[in-house]
Amino acid sequence: MLLTTPDHQERSESRNMLLLLRDPLPPAEAVSGSQDLITDILLRLPVKSLLRFKCVSKQWLSLISDPQFGRHYRSFASAGIILCGTTGHIDHVSCGRRNSEPPFTYLGFIDDSAGTKILQSCNGLVLCCSFFELGKSRNYYICNPSRRQFLMLPPPSAKGCDESITIFGVHLYFDPCKSPHYQVVCVRNCAPSSAAANDHYQIEIYSSETRTWRLSGSPFSAPFDMVFDNGVLWNGTLHWISPTGASLCFDIVQEQFGEMPSLPSNEKWSKRRLRYFGESGGHLHLIEIYGSGTTQFQVFEMAKDYSSWIPKYQVDLAAIVNAYPEMARSYPDSHDSRFYLFSILFVQENEEDSLLLLHIPDKTFKELCDFGANSTKANTSIQIGCLHAYQFIETLACV
């Protein structure tokens, strides 16, 4: 046992404390020496920053370029809703784990003299097309706005089509959890000689892996009023609903057609009043509003076993109508049963909350309506004008 005097003990403790203070590495060296710590930091940065940081060192270039890093990045990436207006400006509403700057505000990096508009957003990749120009065919693009990359799709093969191609709908399918490659589904016309009397449509699929189009199955028929440019992607399947309530599904992986369960009953009404059909957070939602003066409606959700539509939320917009009486029409319109002017742009559902995104025509604002089983809470957000809303989450994927 070693005995020490108080002075000696104090000097010894001071010396030991000094040694302890000198032992840890400086912060910069500690970070640079830990790849796990670097990875954890980089995963929380926007794509634009990651692309710049590739130039820091060979280690960072290798780390950020690693496909495994890209797969993990999805869990941390900024998620939100992009809002597209008639001016070409694109706004962004953050609804992820953190508020962030908009990943992009325009598509000017796509070199098309006619200009471009967004058709669909799928896991960070965006399907766009050029605006209509008389005497010219539309161009279709796949782009990653975060990387400012784009690819102009080649035209479909036109195999089995005796006349010029008419494209009825184009849809993007990209699931980075299953494959780094994406597919584009095109619904087009087919030659009368190559199809049965009522089979007027043909599916073609483009693969980013092969960079080519191929026919999928035989020509098929569809309800007379089916609109193929408003399909909704859910669980790897495209879903369409016609104005009269007929439905059609196309499983992209199995390349098979099917039908959805019947829509909720509307026995009192002569035709459907479909106001919203979309997907969010792995859920398929449907909204129909009946009655010209009503502010109440239900949000239906497709059952997980695909058996039926289930009423999920009861919504009452009375609080918003009271706050903005301009929503009410000052005169009736015999051609339109809607008494209150608003459009349902998006239904968002995740583990944290559920939101209803509304657009009121002729007004330069949007409403985020937080709804639950009986909620009527409304929050006015930033002032913008918008017509279309799409989910968007940043990705490092290349096109």
C-alpha positions in Angstrom: 0.0 0.0 0.0 1.4 3.4 -1.0 0.8 6.3 1.3 0.9 9.8 -0.1 0.7 13.3 1.4 -2.3 15.5 0.4 0.0 17.7 -1.7 1.5 14.8 -3.5 -1.9 13.3 -4.1 -3.2 16.6 -5.5 -0.2 17.0 -7.8 -0.7 13.4 -9.0 -4.4 13.9 -9.7 -3.7 17.1 -11.6 -1.1 15.2 -13.7 -3.5 12.4 -14.4 -6.2 14.8 -15.4 -3.8 16.5 -17.8 -3.0 13.2 -19.3 -6.7 12.4 -19.7 -7.3 15.7 -21.4 -4.4 15.0 -23.9 -5.4 11.5 -24.7 -8.6 12.0 -26.9 -8.0 12.7 -30.5 -9.0 16.2 -31.8 -12.7 16.2 -33.0 -11.7 16.4 -36.7 -9.3 13.4 -36.4 -11.9 11.5 -34.4 -14.5 11.9 -37.1 -12.2 11.2 -40.0 -10.9 8.1 -38.3 -14.4 6.6 -37.9 -16.1 5.5 -41.1 -19.3 4.6 -39.2 -19.5 8.1 -37.8 -18.9 9.6 -41.3 -21.6 7.4 -42.8 -24.0 8.4 -40.1 -23.4 12.1 -40.7 -23.6 11.8 -44.5 -26.8 9.9 -44.5 -28.5 12.9 -43.0 -27.4 15.3 -45.8 -29.4 16.3 -48.9 -28.4 14.8 -52.2 -27.0 18.2 -53.5 -24.5 18.2 -50.6 -23.5 14.6 -51.0 -22.7 15.1 -54.7 -20.3 18.0 -53.7 -18.8 16.0 -50.9 -17.7 13.3 -53.3 -14.8 15.6 -54.1 -13.5 15.7 -50.5 -11.5 12.5 -50.7 -11.3 9.1 -52.3 -12.8 7.6 -49.1 -15.9 9.8 -49.3 -16.3 9.2 -53.0 -16.2 5.5 -52.5 -18.6 5.7 -49.5 -21.2 7.8 -51.2 -21.0 5.9 -54.5 -21.5 2.5 -52.7 -25.0 1.0 -53.6 -25.4 0.0 -50.0 -25.1 3.6 -48.9 -27.8 4.5 -51.5 -30.1 1.9 -50.1 -29.7 3.1 -46.5 -30.1 6.7 -47.6 -33.8 6.2 -48.3 -34.4 5.7 -44.6 -33.0 9.2 -43.8 -33.9 11.1 -47.0 -36.0 14.2 -46.9 -39.6 13.4 -47.8 -42.4 15.8 -48.8 -45.0 16.8 -51.4 -44.1 18.7 -54.6 -46.7 21.2 -55.8 -46.8 22.1 -59.5 -48.5 25.3 -60.7 -49.3 26.7 -64.1 -46.3 29.0 -64.0 -43.8 26.1 -64.1 -42.6 26.9 -60.5 -42.5 23.9 -58.2 -42.9 24.3 -54.5 -42.2 21.7 -51.7 -44.0 20.9 -48.5 -41.8 18.9 -46.1 -43.5 16.1 -44.3 -40.5 14.0 -43.3 -38.3 13.7 -40.2 -36.9 17.2 -40.7 -37.7 20.4 -42.4 -35.4 21.1 -45.4 -34.9 23.3 -48.4 -36.9 22.3 -51.5 -34.8 19.7 -53.4 -35.7 21.5 -56.6 -38.0 24.3 -57.8 -38.0 23.9 -61.5 -37.1 21.5 -64.4 -35.1 23.9 -66.4 -32.2 21.5 -66.6 -34.3 19.4 -69.1 -33.5 20.8 -72.5 -36.9 20.9 -74.3 -38.0 24.0 -76.2 -41.7 23.2 -75.5 -41.2 23.1 -71.7 -41.9 20.2 -69.5 -44.5 19.2 -66.8 -44.5 16.4 -64.2 -46.7 13.4 -64.7 -45.7 11.2 -61.8 -43.2 10.9 -59.0 -41.9 7.5 -57.8 -39.4 7.1 -55.0 -37.3 10.0 -56.0 -37.5 9.6 -59.8 -39.9 11.8 -61.8 -41.7 11.1 -65.0 -42.1 14.2 -67.2 -43.4 15.1 -70.6 -43.1 18.1 -72.9 -46.1 20.4 -73.4 -48.2 19.9 -76.5 -47.0 21.5 -79.7 -49.0 21.3 -82.9 -47.5 18.9 -85.4 -45.0 17.5 -82.9 -45.0 14.3 -80.7 -44.6 14.7 -77.0 -41.2 13.8 -75.5 -41.1 11.7 -72.3 -38.4 12.0 -69.7 -37.2 10.2 -66.6 -35.3 12.5 -64.3 -33.7 12.7 -60.9 -34.3 16.4 -60.0 -32.0 16.1 -57.0 -29.1 15.1 -59.2 -30.3 17.3 -62.1 -30.1 14.2 -64.4 -32.6 13.3 -67.1 -33.1 10.7 -69.8 -35.4 11.2 -72.8 -37.2 7.9 -73.4 -37.1 6.5 -76.9 -40.5 6.2 -78.6 -42.4 2.9 -78.1 -41.6 0.2 -80.7 -45.0 0.6 -82.6 -44.9 -3.2 -83.2 -48.3 -4.4 -84.2 -49.5 -0.9 -85.0 -50.4 -0.1 -88.6 -51.0 3.6 -88.0 -49.3 6.3 -86.0 -48.9 5.6 -82.3 -51.5 7.1 -79.9 -50.3 7.1 -76.3 -53.1 7.0 -73.8 -51.0 6.8 -70.6 -47.4 6.5 -69.4 -46.5 5.4 -65.8 -43.2 5.0 -63.9 -42.4 2.1 -61.6 -39.3 2.3 -59.4 -38.8 0.3 -56.2 -35.1 0.7 -55.0 -35.7 -1.9 -52.3 -36.2 -4.6 -55.0 -34.0 -3.4 -57.9 -31.8 -0.4 -58.9 -33.6 -0.4 -62.3 -36.9 1.2 -63.1 -39.7 0.4 -65.6 -42.0 2.6 -67.6 -45.5 1.3 -68.6 -47.1 2.7 -71.7 -50.7 2.2 -72.8 -51.0 2.8 -76.5 -53.3 1.9 -79.4 -52.9 -1.2 -81.5 -53.7 -2.1 -85.1 -57.2 -3.3 -85.8 -55.8 -6.2 -87.8 -53.8 -7.5 -84.8 -56.6 -7.4 -82.2 -60.1 -8.7 -81.6 -63.0 -6.3 -82.4 -63.0 -4.7 -78.9 -59.3 -4.9 -78.1 -58.0 -1.5 -78.8 -55.1 -1.2 -76.4 -51.6 -2.6 -76.0 -49.1 -2.5 -73.1 -45.4 -1.8 -73.7 -42.8 -1.8 -71.0 -39.5 0.1 -71.0 -36.7 -1.2 -68.8 -33.8 1.0 -67.7 -31.7 -2.2 -67.5 -32.0 -3.1 -71.2 -32.8 0.5 -72.4 -35.5 -0.9 -74.8 -39.3 -1.3 -75.1 -41.0 -4.6 -75.3 -44.6 -5.7 -75.8 -46.4 -7.1 -72.7 -49.1 -9.6 -73.4 -51.8 -9.4 -76.0 -54.0 -6.4 -77.0 -56.8 -5.8 -74.4 -60.1 -4.1 -74.0 -61.2 -1.5 -71.4 -64.4 0.3 -70.5 -65.3 3.0 -73.0 -64.7 5.8 -70.6 -61.4 4.6 -69.0 -58.8 7.3 -68.8 -55.3 5.8 -68.7 -53.3 8.9 -67.8 -54.6 9.0 -64.2 -53.4 5.6 -63.0 -52.4 5.2 -59.4 -49.4 2.9 -58.4 -49.9 0.8 -55.3 -48.1 -2.4 -54.3 -46.5 -2.7 -57.7 -49.8 -2.6 -59.5 -51.3 0.2 -61.6 -55.0 1.1 -60.8 -57.4 3.0 -63.0 -61.0 4.1 -62.2 -63.3 5.4 -64.9 -65.8 8.3 -64.4 -68.7 5.7 -64.2 -66.8 3.6 -61.5 -65.4 0.8 -63.7 -62.0 -0.3 -62.6 -58.9 -2.0 -64.1 -55.6 -3.1 -62.6 -52.3 -4.1 -64.1 -49.7 -6.0 -62.0 -46.4 -4.7 -63.4 -44.3 -7.6 -62.0 -46.6 -10.4 -63.1 -47.8 -8.5 -66.2 -51.4 -9.5 -65.5 -54.7 -7.6 -65.6 -57.3 -7.6 -62.8 -60.1 -5.6 -61.3 -60.5 -3.8 -58.0 -63.3 -4.5 -55.5 -66.5 -2.6 -56.2 -66.5 1.1 -55.2 -68.5 2.1 -52.1 -72.3 2.2 -52.8 -73.9 5.3 -54.3 -77.5 4.0 -54.8 -79.0 7.5 -54.4 -77.0 9.0 -57.2 -77.1 8.4 -61.0 -73.3 8.8 -61.5 -70.1 8.7 -59.5 -68.7 11.8 -57.7 -65.1 10.8 -57.6 -63.0 13.6 -56.1 -59.7 11.9 -55.2 -57.9 8.6 -55.9 -54.3 8.1 -54.8 -51.7 6.4 -52.7 -49.8 7.5 -49.6 -47.7 5.7 -47.0 -48.5 2.3 -48.5 -52.3 2.9 -48.4 -54.7 3.4 -51.4 -57.3 6.1 -50.8 -60.6 7.1 -52.4 -62.8 10.0 -51.8 -66.3 10.6 -53.3 -68.4 13.6 -52.3 -72.2 13.5 -52.8 -74.5 16.4 -52.3 -73.9 19.9 -53.6 -74.0 21.7 -50.3 -72.2 19.2 -48.0 -68.9 19.9 -46.2 -68.7 16.3 -44.9 -67.3 13.2 -46.6 -65.4 10.0 -45.9 -62.0 8.9 -46.9 -62.0 5.3 -47.9 -59.0 3.0 -47.8 -58.4 -0.3 -49.6 -58.2 -3.3 -47.3 -54.7 -4.9 -47.0 -56.2 -8.2 -48.3 -57.7 -6.3 -51.3 -61.2 -7.4 -50.3 -63.1 -4.1 -50.1 -63.0 -0.3 -49.5 -63.1 0.5 -45.8 -64.2 4.0 -44.4 -61.0 5.2 -42.7 -61.7 8.9 -41.9 -64.7 11.2 -41.5 -63.9 14.8 -42.7 -65.8 18.0 -42.1 -64.6 21.1 -43.9 -67.1 23.4 -42.1 -64.3 25.2 -40.2 -62.5 26.0 -43.5 -65.6 27.1 -45.2 -66.4 29.4 -42.3 -62.9 30.8 -42.4 -63.1 31.3 -46.2 -66.7 32.0 -47.2 -65.4 32.7 -50.8 -65.4 29.0 -51.2 -69.2 29.1 -51.6 -70.5 29.8 -55.1 -72.6 32.9 -55.4 -74.7 31.3 -58.1 -75.6 27.7 -59.0 -74.2 26.0 -62.1 -76.5 23.4 -63.7 -73.5 21.6 -65.2 -71.7 21.2 -61.9 -73.1 19.9 -58.7 -70.3 21.3 -56.5 -71.4 24.1 -54.4 -68.1 24.6 -52.6 -65.1 25.3 -54.7 -62.1 23.2 -53.7 -60.0 20.4 -55.1 -58.5 17.5 -53.0 -54.9 17.3 -54.1 -53.4 14.8 -51.7 -54.1 12.6 -48.8 -51.0 11.9 -46.7 -51.0 9.1 -44.1 -48.0 7.9 -42.1 -47.1 6.8 -38.6 -47.0 10.3 -37.2 -50.1 12.0 -38.7 -52.6 12.3 -41.5 -53.1 15.3 -43.7 -55.5 16.5 -46.4 -54.1 18.9 -48.9 -56.7 21.2 -50.5 -56.6 23.7 -53.3 -59.2 26.4 -53.7 -59.5 27.8 -57.3 -58.9 31.5 -57.8 -57.1 31.7 -54.5 -53.4 31.8 -53.9 -53.2 29.6 -50.9 -53.5 26.0 -49.9 -54.9 24.4 -46.8 -53.4 21.6 -44.8 -56.3 20.0 -43.0 -55.2 17.7 -40.2 -57.8 15.0 -39.8 -58.5 12.1 -37.5 -61.6 10.1 -36.7 -63.5 13.3 -35.8 -61.0 16.1 -36.4 -61.9 19.4 -38.1 -58.6 21.2 -37.3 -57.3 23.4 -40.2 -54.0 25.1 -40.6 -53.3 27.8 -43.2 -49.9 27.3 -44.8 -47.6 29.3 -47.1 -49.2 31.2 -50.0 -48.7 29.6 -53.3 -50.9 28.6 -56.3 -50.9 24.9 -57.2 -52.8 22.5 -59.4 -51.1 19.1 -58.8 -49.4 17.4 -55.9 -47.0 14.5 -55.9 -45.1 12.6 -53.2 -41.3 13.1 -53.4 -38.4 11.6 -51.5 -34.8 12.3 -52.5 -32.7 9.5 -54.0 -29.1 9.0 -55.2 -30.4 6.8 -58.1 -29.2 7.5 -61.6 -31.4 7.5 -64.6 
